[in-house]
Amino acid sequence: MMRSPWFMSTPYGNWQKSIVSLIVWYAQHGRDYSYILKAAQHCSPENGWTDDTKQFVKLSIKVAVGDLR
């Protein structure tokens, strides 16, 4: 299990850019939607999860894995 937020500079840096990089990395390595979503949940934004940040992550994962149903 990775430590959160292992990929972001202090204090959190640019969360959107960092979470998209993480999502793309997992998608390029063949992970599916549910796996990436579970991994992304461990990398919360500085101010916590909101409906907008949850939707951003879910849509980013769908785009990355090519599942835009």
C-alpha positions in Angstrom: 0.0 0.0 0.0 1.4 3.3 -1.0 1.6 6.2 1.4 -0.6 9.2 0.6 0.3 11.6 -1.0 3.5 10.1 -2.2 3.5 11.8 -5.6 2.7 15.4 -4.6 5.1 18.0 -3.4 4.5 19.7 -0.1 2.0 21.1 0.6 0.1 19.0 -2.0 1.3 21.0 -5.1 -1.2 20.9 -7.9 -3.7 18.2 -7.0 -5.5 18.0 -10.3 -2.3 17.5 -12.3 -1.0 15.0 -9.8 -4.1 12.9 -9.6 -4.4 12.8 -13.4 -0.8 11.7 -13.7 -1.5 8.9 -11.2 -4.6 7.8 -13.1 -2.8 7.9 -16.5 0.1 5.8 -15.1 -2.3 3.1 -13.8 -4.3 3.1 -17.0 -1.1 2.7 -19.1 -0.2 -0.3 -17.0 -3.5 -2.0 -17.7 -5.4 -1.3 -14.5 -9.2 -1.2 -14.7 -11.7 1.5 -13.5 -12.4 0.0 -10.1 -8.7 -0.6 -9.3 -7.8 3.0 -10.2 -10.7 4.5 -8.3 -9.7 2.6 -5.2 -6.1 3.8 -5.6 -7.1 7.4 -6.2 -9.2 7.4 -3.0 -6.0 7.3 -1.0 -4.8 10.6 -2.5 -7.4 13.1 -1.3 -7.3 16.8 -2.1 -5.9 19.1 0.6 -9.4 20.3 1.6 -11.0 16.8 1.5 -13.3 15.2 -1.0 -16.2 17.2 -2.4 -18.8 16.2 -5.1 -16.8 18.1 -7.7 -13.5 16.4 -6.9 -15.1 13.0 -6.8 -16.7 13.6 -10.2 -13.4 14.9 -11.6 -11.6 11.7 -10.5 -14.3 9.4 -11.9 -14.4 11.2 -15.3 -10.6 11.3 -15.5 -10.5 7.5 -14.9 -13.2 6.9 -17.6 -11.2 9.0 -20.1 -7.9 7.3 -19.2 -9.3 3.8 -19.6 -11.4 4.6 -22.6 -14.8 3.8 -21.0 -17.1 6.8 -21.8 -20.4 4.9 -21.7 
